[in-house]
């Protein structure tokens, strides 16, 4: 007997009929001799509907009350799922996140799981029940309802897999696995049989929307394999697991893109120690996450100070662009910038692959490919298994397709387990 965690996203439970189908799948798994815990998101569109109601009721609604409201979406889904199981003659019981023993910190709407006490879940599993747990939520030390932020149900599922010592964590969604790039952009995108935790973590952080980044971190830290599958289609999906020697044979695993980017450049900043820390400290103090950073020293020397100037550029999420520009404009004199310019007409294109560790020339091939397409690069950032470039937004799809073809991602076969 195996203990299996199954998580279903909002599109998988968008209607009563789809919830019935999910219940049938869970019952089928149980009838194979397994214990089953099902984690559910709210029905598709429900969280947005509740957030819109909160915004209509009050300008800048209090985060605690918003959590009280939007947590009901998942609670509706798990209750309906349990009722569906019972209608099919199967014993089932639903729990809210806090009834399931999920504890979080005090950060409403972006809470982090701190501990799980799964005693009630284990009791019901021992009674032969299918257990349904509301994803995306928990309980603060002050015993308030908290939510984990968008995609938090994935994190709930993986965290429960760790706490329960589950044999398998299955993430069911509206796609049939992880692809080498966005199939809506590149028709030659290929579904992968396997991908490493590190690669999935990079792809998630770079714009791939299949997995929530914190859930991948959880899985990697505790070595919990995740099987991403289609909720309403049969067939194998993609296994997210530890890397092996076969994965390292390919220099590149996938191409990711994000248009959710903006760039800010401070021109002719005084070149003295601590300036980068001062600039980024102002931004980070406002809760804005900085991604790519580049600093160029000018050859010219200021006659008065005897120092050179630097141009300092960084990127921020598009949603924080206006706020970051306001912060920089307000402190231009303090940081010694001659002028500040910004643009939201950019995109980030990234190559990801654990094989980069032992394959030379990946960056060169990437830059040559973009150059052949007439695409200029304004910023470059690298890590051990990633190369990212900032380009003009209008070239995003062209760049993705060109790089996907250049690295043969549509042709390389995967190694079967």
C-alpha positions as CSV (number, residue, x, y, z in Angstrom):
1,X,0.0,0.0,0.0
2,X,1.3,3.4,-1.0
3,X,0.4,6.8,0.3
4,X,-0.4,9.1,-2.6
5,X,-0.9,12.9,-2.6
6,X,-2.9,14.2,-5.5
7,X,-3.3,17.9,-6.1
8,X,-5.8,19.4,-8.5
9,X,-5.8,23.0,-9.7
10,X,-8.7,25.3,-10.3
11,X,-9.2,24.4,-13.9
12,X,-9.4,20.8,-12.9
13,X,-12.3,21.5,-10.6
14,X,-14.0,24.3,-12.5
15,X,-17.5,22.6,-12.5
16,X,-19.5,20.1,-10.6
17,X,-18.9,17.5,-13.3
18,X,-15.2,18.0,-13.3
19,X,-15.2,17.6,-9.5
20,X,-17.0,14.3,-10.0
21,X,-14.3,13.2,-12.4
22,X,-11.6,14.1,-9.9
23,X,-13.5,12.1,-7.3
24,X,-13.6,9.1,-9.6
25,X,-9.9,9.3,-10.2
26,X,-9.1,9.5,-6.5
27,X,-11.4,6.5,-5.8
28,X,-9.8,4.6,-8.6
29,X,-6.4,5.1,-7.0
30,X,-7.7,4.1,-3.6
31,X,-9.3,0.9,-5.1
32,X,-5.8,0.0,-6.3
33,X,-4.9,-0.5,-2.7
34,X,-3.5,2.9,-1.9
35,X,-4.2,5.6,0.7
36,X,-5.1,8.9,-0.9
37,X,-4.9,12.5,0.2
38,X,-6.4,15.0,-2.3
39,X,-5.4,18.7,-2.2
40,X,-7.7,21.1,-4.1
41,X,-7.5,24.6,-5.3
42,X,-10.7,26.8,-5.5
43,X,-12.9,26.3,-8.5
44,X,-11.5,28.3,-11.5
45,X,-12.2,32.0,-11.3
46,X,-13.5,31.8,-7.7
47,X,-10.4,33.4,-6.0
48,X,-10.5,36.3,-8.5
49,X,-14.2,36.8,-7.9
50,X,-13.7,37.0,-4.2
51,X,-10.8,39.4,-4.5
52,X,-12.9,41.6,-6.8
53,X,-15.7,41.6,-4.1
54,X,-13.2,42.6,-1.4
55,X,-11.9,45.5,-3.6
56,X,-15.4,46.7,-4.3
57,X,-16.3,46.6,-0.6
58,X,-13.2,48.5,0.6
59,X,-10.3,50.4,-0.9
60,X,-7.1,48.7,0.1
61,X,-8.9,45.9,2.1
62,X,-7.1,44.6,5.2
63,X,-5.0,41.5,4.4
64,X,-6.4,39.5,7.4
65,X,-10.0,39.9,6.2
66,X,-9.0,39.2,2.6
67,X,-7.6,35.8,3.8
68,X,-10.8,35.1,5.7
69,X,-12.7,35.7,2.5
70,X,-10.6,34.0,-0.2
71,X,-9.9,30.9,1.9
72,X,-13.5,29.9,1.4
73,X,-12.9,29.1,-2.2
74,X,-10.8,26.0,-1.4
75,X,-13.2,25.1,1.4
76,X,-16.1,24.9,-1.1
77,X,-14.0,22.7,-3.4
78,X,-13.0,20.1,-0.8
79,X,-16.5,19.9,0.6
80,X,-18.0,19.3,-2.9
81,X,-15.3,16.7,-3.6
82,X,-16.0,14.8,-0.4
83,X,-19.8,14.9,-1.2
84,X,-19.0,13.6,-4.7
85,X,-17.0,10.7,-3.2
86,X,-19.8,9.9,-0.8
87,X,-22.3,9.9,-3.7
88,X,-20.2,7.3,-5.4
89,X,-20.3,5.1,-2.3
90,X,-16.8,6.0,-1.0
91,X,-15.9,7.2,2.5
92,X,-14.3,10.6,2.4
93,X,-13.7,13.5,4.7
94,X,-12.7,17.1,4.0
95,X,-10.5,19.4,6.0
96,X,-9.6,23.1,5.9
97,X,-5.9,23.8,5.9
98,X,-5.9,24.5,9.6
99,X,-8.0,21.5,10.4
100,X,-5.4,19.5,8.6
101,X,-2.7,20.9,11.0
102,X,-1.0,23.3,8.6
103,X,0.7,26.1,10.5
104,X,2.1,29.2,9.0
105,X,3.8,32.5,9.9
106,X,1.8,35.7,10.4
107,X,2.3,37.1,6.8
108,X,-1.2,37.3,5.4
109,X,-1.7,36.6,1.7
110,X,1.9,35.4,1.4
111,X,2.3,33.1,4.4
112,X,4.9,30.4,4.6
113,X,4.3,27.0,6.1
114,X,6.2,26.6,9.4
115,X,5.0,23.2,10.5
116,X,2.3,20.5,9.9
117,X,0.7,18.3,12.5
118,X,-1.1,15.7,10.3
119,X,-2.6,13.6,13.1
120,X,-6.2,14.0,12.0
121,X,-5.3,13.1,8.4
122,X,-3.6,9.9,9.6
123,X,-6.6,9.0,11.7
124,X,-9.0,9.3,8.8
125,X,-6.6,7.4,6.4
126,X,-6.5,4.6,8.9
127,X,-10.3,4.4,8.8
128,X,-10.1,3.8,5.1
129,X,-11.3,7.3,4.0
130,X,-10.2,9.5,1.1
131,X,-9.0,12.7,2.7
132,X,-9.5,16.1,1.0
133,X,-7.4,19.1,2.2
134,X,-8.0,22.7,1.2
135,X,-4.9,24.0,-0.4
136,X,-3.4,27.5,-0.2
137,X,-4.2,28.0,3.5
138,X,-3.2,27.5,7.1
139,X,-3.3,28.9,10.6
140,X,-1.1,31.6,12.1
141,X,0.3,31.5,15.6
142,X,-2.5,33.9,16.6
143,X,-5.0,31.4,15.2
144,X,-6.1,33.5,12.2
145,X,-6.6,32.0,8.8
146,X,-3.7,32.7,6.4
147,X,-3.2,32.1,2.7
148,X,0.0,31.1,0.9
149,X,-0.3,33.3,-2.2
150,X,-0.9,32.4,-5.8
151,X,0.0,28.8,-6.5
152,X,0.0,28.0,-2.8
153,X,-1.9,24.7,-3.3
154,X,1.1,23.2,-4.9
155,X,3.1,24.1,-1.8
156,X,0.4,22.6,0.4
157,X,0.6,19.3,-1.5
158,X,4.4,18.9,-1.4
159,X,4.5,20.0,2.3
160,X,1.9,17.3,3.1
161,X,3.9,14.8,1.2
162,X,6.8,15.6,3.4
163,X,4.9,15.6,6.6
164,X,3.1,12.3,5.9
165,X,6.0,10.6,4.3
166,X,4.1,10.0,1.1
167,X,5.3,7.7,-1.6
168,X,4.2,9.9,-4.4
169,X,3.1,13.5,-5.0
170,X,1.0,14.0,-8.1
171,X,0.2,17.5,-9.4
172,X,-2.8,17.3,-11.8
173,X,-3.3,20.3,-14.0
174,X,-4.7,21.4,-17.4
175,X,-1.4,20.5,-19.2
176,X,0.1,17.0,-19.6
177,X,3.5,17.8,-18.3
178,X,6.5,20.1,-18.5
179,X,7.5,21.3,-22.0
180,X,10.9,22.4,-23.4
181,X,9.2,25.8,-23.8
182,X,5.8,27.3,-24.0
183,X,3.9,25.3,-26.6
184,X,1.6,28.3,-27.3
185,X,4.7,30.1,-28.6
186,X,6.6,27.2,-30.2
187,X,4.7,24.4,-31.9
188,X,7.8,22.2,-31.7
189,X,7.9,22.3,-27.9
190,X,8.3,18.8,-26.5
191,X,7.0,17.3,-23.3
192,X,9.8,16.0,-21.1
193,X,9.7,12.7,-19.3
194,X,11.9,14.0,-16.5
195,X,13.4,17.2,-15.3
196,X,15.7,17.9,-12.3
197,X,14.6,19.9,-9.3
198,X,17.2,22.6,-10.1
199,X,16.0,23.0,-13.7
200,X,12.4,23.2,-12.6
201,X,13.2,25.7,-10.0
202,X,14.9,27.9,-12.5
203,X,12.1,27.6,-15.1
204,X,9.5,28.4,-12.5
205,X,11.4,31.5,-11.4
206,X,11.8,32.5,-15.0
207,X,8.1,32.5,-16.0
208,X,7.1,28.9,-16.5
209,X,3.7,28.7,-14.9
210,X,3.1,24.9,-14.4
211,X,4.7,24.7,-11.0
212,X,4.8,27.2,-8.1
213,X,8.4,28.0,-7.1
214,X,8.0,27.4,-3.4
215,X,6.6,23.9,-4.0
216,X,9.7,23.0,-6.1
217,X,12.0,24.3,-3.3
218,X,10.1,22.2,-0.8
219,X,10.4,19.1,-3.0
220,X,14.1,19.7,-3.7
221,X,15.0,20.3,0.0
222,X,13.2,17.1,1.1
223,X,13.7,15.0,-2.1
224,X,10.1,14.5,-2.8
225,X,9.5,13.4,-6.4
226,X,6.7,15.3,-8.2
227,X,4.7,13.8,-11.1
228,X,3.0,16.5,-13.2
229,X,0.1,15.1,-15.1
230,X,-3.1,16.1,-16.9
231,X,-6.2,16.0,-14.7
232,X,-8.6,14.6,-17.2
233,X,-6.4,12.6,-19.6
234,X,-4.6,9.3,-19.2
235,X,-0.9,9.0,-19.8
236,X,2.4,9.7,-18.4
237,X,3.3,13.2,-17.4
238,X,6.7,14.7,-16.3
239,X,8.6,13.6,-13.3
240,X,10.5,16.3,-11.3
241,X,13.3,14.5,-9.5
242,X,17.0,14.6,-8.6
243,X,19.3,15.0,-11.5
244,X,21.2,12.1,-12.9
245,X,24.0,11.6,-15.4
246,X,21.6,11.3,-18.3
247,X,20.3,14.8,-17.7
248,X,23.8,16.3,-17.9
249,X,24.3,15.0,-21.4
250,X,22.1,17.8,-22.8
251,X,23.5,21.3,-22.5
252,X,20.1,22.9,-22.5
253,X,16.8,21.5,-21.1
254,X,14.4,24.4,-21.8
255,X,13.8,27.9,-22.9
256,X,11.8,30.3,-20.7
257,X,10.5,33.8,-21.3
258,X,8.9,36.5,-19.3
259,X,7.3,39.8,-20.3
260,X,6.7,40.7,-16.7
261,X,9.9,42.8,-16.6
262,X,11.0,46.4,-16.4
263,X,14.4,48.0,-16.5
264,X,15.7,51.1,-14.6
265,X,19.0,52.8,-15.4
266,X,20.8,55.4,-13.3
267,X,23.2,57.4,-15.4
268,X,26.5,58.8,-14.2
269,X,26.2,57.7,-10.6
270,X,29.2,58.6,-8.5
271,X,31.7,55.7,-8.4
272,X,32.4,55.2,-4.8
273,X,32.0,52.3,-2.3
274,X,28.5,51.5,-1.1
275,X,26.6,53.1,-3.9
276,X,25.1,49.8,-5.2
277,X,24.1,48.8,-1.7
278,X,22.4,52.2,-1.2
279,X,20.5,52.0,-4.5
280,X,19.3,48.5,-4.0
281,X,18.6,49.1,-0.3
282,X,16.1,51.8,-1.1
283,X,14.3,49.4,-3.5
284,X,14.4,46.3,-1.3
285,X,13.2,48.3,1.7
286,X,9.9,48.8,-0.2
287,X,9.5,45.1,-0.7
288,X,10.5,45.2,-4.4
289,X,12.5,42.2,-5.7
290,X,15.5,43.1,-8.0
291,X,16.4,40.5,-10.6
292,X,19.2,41.3,-13.0
293,X,21.9,43.9,-12.2
294,X,24.6,45.5,-14.3
295,X,27.1,48.2,-13.5
296,X,29.4,49.9,-16.2
297,X,32.2,52.2,-15.2
298,X,32.8,55.2,-17.4
299,X,36.3,55.9,-18.7
300,X,35.7,59.6,-18.0
301,X,36.9,61.0,-14.6
302,X,35.1,63.8,-12.8
303,X,37.7,66.6,-12.5
304,X,36.2,67.8,-9.2
305,X,36.2,64.5,-7.3
306,X,38.8,62.6,-9.3
307,X,36.5,59.7,-9.6
308,X,34.9,57.9,-12.5
309,X,31.1,57.6,-13.0
310,X,29.1,54.4,-13.4
311,X,25.8,53.6,-15.2
312,X,23.8,51.3,-12.9
313,X,20.9,49.2,-14.4
314,X,18.6,46.7,-12.7
315,X,15.3,45.0,-13.5
316,X,12.2,44.7,-11.4
317,X,8.8,43.0,-11.9
318,X,6.6,45.0,-14.2
319,X,4.0,45.4,-11.4
320,X,6.6,47.3,-9.3
321,X,8.0,49.4,-12.1
322,X,6.1,52.6,-11.3
323,X,6.9,52.4,-7.6
324,X,10.6,51.7,-8.2
325,X,10.9,54.6,-10.6
326,X,9.3,56.9,-8.1
327,X,11.7,55.8,-5.4
328,X,14.7,56.4,-7.7
329,X,13.5,59.8,-8.9
330,X,13.0,60.8,-5.3
331,X,16.5,60.0,-4.3
332,X,18.4,60.9,-7.5
333,X,20.3,63.8,-5.8
334,X,21.2,61.7,-2.8
335,X,22.8,58.9,-4.9
336,X,24.5,61.4,-7.3
337,X,22.7,60.2,-10.4
338,X,22.7,62.7,-13.4
339,X,19.6,61.1,-14.9
340,X,17.2,58.2,-14.5
341,X,15.7,56.3,-17.4
342,X,13.4,53.4,-17.4
343,X,11.4,51.1,-19.8
344,X,8.8,48.4,-19.6
345,X,9.3,47.5,-23.2
346,X,11.5,44.5,-22.4
347,X,11.4,40.7,-22.0
348,X,13.7,38.2,-20.4
349,X,14.7,35.1,-22.4
350,X,16.5,32.3,-20.6
351,X,18.2,29.0,-21.3
352,X,18.2,26.4,-18.5
353,X,20.0,23.1,-18.2
354,X,22.1,21.2,-15.7
355,X,24.3,20.2,-18.6
356,X,25.7,23.7,-18.8
357,X,28.1,22.7,-16.0
358,X,30.1,20.5,-18.4
359,X,29.3,21.9,-21.9
360,X,31.3,24.9,-23.2
361,X,30.0,27.4,-25.7
362,X,26.3,27.6,-24.7
363,X,26.4,31.3,-24.1
364,X,28.2,31.9,-27.4
365,X,25.6,29.9,-29.3
366,X,22.8,31.7,-27.6
367,X,24.2,35.2,-28.5
368,X,25.0,34.1,-32.1
369,X,21.5,32.8,-32.5
370,X,19.9,36.1,-31.3
371,X,22.3,38.1,-33.4
372,X,21.3,36.2,-36.6
373,X,17.7,37.2,-35.9
374,X,18.7,40.8,-35.5
375,X,17.8,40.8,-31.7
376,X,19.9,43.1,-29.5
377,X,20.8,42.2,-26.0
378,X,20.8,44.9,-23.3
379,X,21.5,42.8,-20.1
380,X,23.0,39.4,-19.5
381,X,22.8,37.3,-16.3
382,X,24.2,33.9,-15.7
383,X,24.3,31.1,-13.1
384,X,25.7,27.6,-13.1
385,X,22.7,26.3,-15.0
386,X,21.1,29.4,-16.5
387,X,21.7,32.2,-19.0
388,X,19.3,35.1,-19.2
389,X,19.2,38.0,-21.6
390,X,17.0,41.1,-21.7
391,X,15.7,42.0,-25.1
392,X,13.0,44.2,-26.7
393,X,9.6,42.8,-25.9
394,X,8.5,42.6,-29.5
395,X,11.1,39.9,-30.2
396,X,10.1,37.5,-27.4
397,X,8.3,34.9,-29.5
398,X,10.9,35.0,-32.3
399,X,13.8,34.6,-29.7
400,X,12.1,31.6,-28.1
401,X,11.5,29.8,-31.4
402,X,15.0,30.5,-32.6
403,X,16.7,29.3,-29.5
404,X,14.5,26.2,-29.2
405,X,15.5,25.2,-32.7
406,X,19.2,26.2,-32.3
407,X,19.6,23.8,-29.3
408,X,17.6,21.0,-30.9
409,X,15.1,20.9,-28.1
410,X,12.3,19.6,-30.3
411,X,14.4,16.7,-31.5
412,X,16.3,15.4,-28.5
413,X,14.7,12.2,-27.1
414,X,14.2,11.9,-23.3
415,X,15.6,9.0,-21.4
416,X,12.9,6.8,-20.0
417,X,12.9,5.8,-16.3
